[in-house]
Amino acid sequence: MFEKIDLLIRGIESSREEIEILLSMAKISFLDYILIKRGEQLPPDGLGTWTLQQIDMEVAQLREHIEALEKIKNEILM
């Protein structure tokens, strides 16, 4: 069980690092990314579709890791 938790935590950390790198390359913050995705902010001119797709993929992976960790937490504590 602890090995699975450790694997998920490493996955979360890896996704977070990758997101930070991609955001840095795109020269936007995570808040900017969220606002762009909501349509509340226009993307900067230099931000390409490919970069947004890469960030989307990493955020989806991060979400999956967090949901899996949450599921384990609920199974253990319930």
Residue frames as qw, qx, qy, qz and C-alpha x, y, z in Angstrom:
[[0.000, 0.886, 0.463, 0.000, 0.00, 0.00, 0.00],
 [0.292, -0.818, 0.090, 0.487, 2.78, 2.44, 0.92],
 [0.445, -0.115, 0.586, 0.668, 4.58, 1.66, -2.32],
 [0.216, 0.636, 0.637, 0.377, 1.49, 2.66, -4.28],
 [0.168, -0.941, -0.231, 0.183, 1.17, 5.88, -2.27],
 [0.434, -0.577, 0.329, 0.608, 4.85, 6.67, -2.84],
 [0.405, 0.201, 0.660, 0.600, 4.45, 6.04, -6.56],
 [0.082, 0.828, 0.517, 0.201, 1.46, 8.40, -6.73],
 [0.297, -0.885, -0.023, 0.359, 3.30, 11.09, -4.78],
 [0.454, -0.310, 0.496, 0.672, 6.28, 10.80, -7.13],
 [0.297, 0.492, 0.666, 0.475, 3.87, 11.09, -10.05],
 [0.082, -0.936, -0.337, 0.063, 2.35, 14.24, -8.53],
 [0.387, -0.729, 0.214, 0.523, 5.77, 15.77, -8.01],
 [0.456, -0.011, 0.625, 0.634, 6.87, 14.86, -11.53],
 [0.193, 0.709, 0.595, 0.326, 3.73, 16.35, -13.09],
 [0.210, -0.930, -0.168, 0.249, 4.12, 19.50, -11.00],
 [0.438, -0.514, 0.384, 0.629, 7.71, 19.93, -12.14],
 [0.375, 0.258, 0.677, 0.578, 6.76, 19.37, -15.78],
 [0.051, 0.864, 0.488, 0.110, 3.92, 21.89, -15.51],
 [0.309, -0.847, 0.039, 0.431, 6.28, 24.45, -13.99],
 [0.448, -0.229, 0.545, 0.671, 8.77, 23.92, -16.83],
 [0.263, 0.508, 0.676, 0.465, 6.09, 24.26, -19.50],
 [0.090, -0.931, -0.346, 0.080, 4.64, 27.37, -17.85],
 [0.399, -0.679, 0.227, 0.573, 8.11, 28.86, -17.63],
 [0.403, 0.040, 0.635, 0.658, 8.74, 28.14, -21.32],
 [0.105, 0.692, 0.618, 0.358, 5.38, 29.74, -22.18],
 [0.186, 0.138, -0.210, 0.950, 6.19, 32.69, -19.89],
 [0.506, -0.491, -0.245, -0.666, 2.85, 32.50, -18.09],
 [0.237, -0.276, 0.743, -0.562, 1.81, 31.69, -14.54],
 [0.012, -0.234, -0.972, 0.011, -0.50, 28.90, -13.49],
 [0.203, 0.584, 0.483, -0.620, -3.16, 31.51, -12.76],
 [0.277, 0.492, -0.368, -0.739, -2.76, 32.86, -16.31],
 [0.128, 0.057, -0.941, -0.308, -3.19, 29.31, -17.62],
 [0.088, 0.428, 0.844, -0.310, -6.39, 28.83, -15.64],
 [0.244, 0.629, 0.189, -0.714, -7.78, 32.16, -16.83],
 [0.227, 0.371, -0.638, -0.636, -6.92, 31.31, -20.44],
 [0.066, -0.122, -0.984, -0.114, -8.63, 27.93, -20.13],
 [0.121, 0.562, 0.679, -0.456, -11.75, 29.59, -18.67],
 [0.304, 0.614, 0.484, 0.544, -11.75, 32.11, -21.50],
 [0.266, -0.908, -0.253, 0.202, -11.36, 34.99, -19.08],
 [0.230, -0.770, 0.362, 0.473, -7.99, 35.99, -20.52],
 [0.751, 0.636, -0.150, -0.101, -6.58, 35.95, -24.02],
 [0.887, -0.181, 0.145, 0.400, -3.45, 33.88, -24.54],
 [0.174, -0.752, 0.313, 0.553, -0.25, 35.83, -25.22],
 [0.613, 0.665, -0.261, -0.337, 0.81, 36.05, -28.87],
 [0.216, 0.563, -0.798, -0.021, 3.79, 33.73, -28.39],
 [0.509, -0.119, 0.779, -0.345, 1.74, 30.98, -26.75],
 [0.377, 0.189, -0.724, -0.546, 1.13, 28.23, -29.27],
 [0.842, -0.140, -0.139, -0.502, -1.56, 25.60, -29.35],
 [0.772, 0.151, -0.591, 0.176, 1.02, 22.87, -28.88],
 [0.166, 0.280, -0.610, 0.722, 2.24, 24.39, -25.61],
 [0.566, -0.204, 0.219, -0.768, -1.29, 24.67, -24.26],
 [0.895, 0.013, -0.343, -0.284, -1.96, 21.06, -25.22],
 [0.580, 0.223, -0.664, 0.414, 1.19, 19.92, -23.43],
 [0.138, -0.241, 0.520, -0.808, 0.17, 21.81, -20.29],
 [0.755, -0.111, -0.056, -0.644, -3.35, 20.34, -20.57],
 [0.835, 0.091, -0.542, -0.023, -1.92, 16.83, -20.75],
 [0.376, 0.200, -0.670, 0.608, 0.28, 17.35, -17.69],
 [0.379, -0.206, 0.330, -0.840, -2.56, 18.92, -15.70],
 [0.849, -0.054, -0.255, -0.459, -4.79, 15.95, -16.61],
 [0.715, 0.129, -0.639, 0.253, -2.05, 13.58, -15.45],
 [0.053, 0.240, -0.562, 0.790, -1.69, 15.55, -12.21],
 [0.633, -0.169, 0.076, -0.752, -5.45, 15.35, -11.68],
 [0.864, 0.015, -0.468, -0.186, -5.39, 11.58, -12.22],
 [0.499, 0.169, -0.677, 0.515, -2.62, 11.11, -9.64],
 [0.194, -0.205, 0.425, -0.860, -4.43, 13.29, -7.10],
 [0.764, -0.108, -0.124, -0.624, -7.73, 11.47, -7.66],
 [0.801, 0.060, -0.593, 0.057, -6.03, 8.09, -7.23],
 [0.273, 0.175, -0.636, 0.700, -4.40, 9.28, -4.01],
 [0.452, -0.177, 0.204, -0.850, -7.77, 10.59, -2.81],
 [0.837, -0.054, -0.388, -0.381, -9.35, 7.21, -3.59],
 [0.630, 0.078, -0.680, 0.367, -6.71, 5.41, -1.51],
 [0.035, -0.199, 0.479, -0.854, -7.27, 7.88, 1.33],
 [0.658, -0.148, -0.008, -0.739, -11.01, 7.24, 1.27],
 [0.835, 0.002, -0.536, -0.121, -10.51, 3.46, 1.18],
 [0.481, 0.121, -0.666, 0.557, -8.15, 3.52, 4.14],
 [0.068, -0.091, 0.445, -0.888, -10.06, 5.98, 6.31],
 [0.636, -0.098, -0.105, -0.759, -13.61, 4.84, 5.57]]
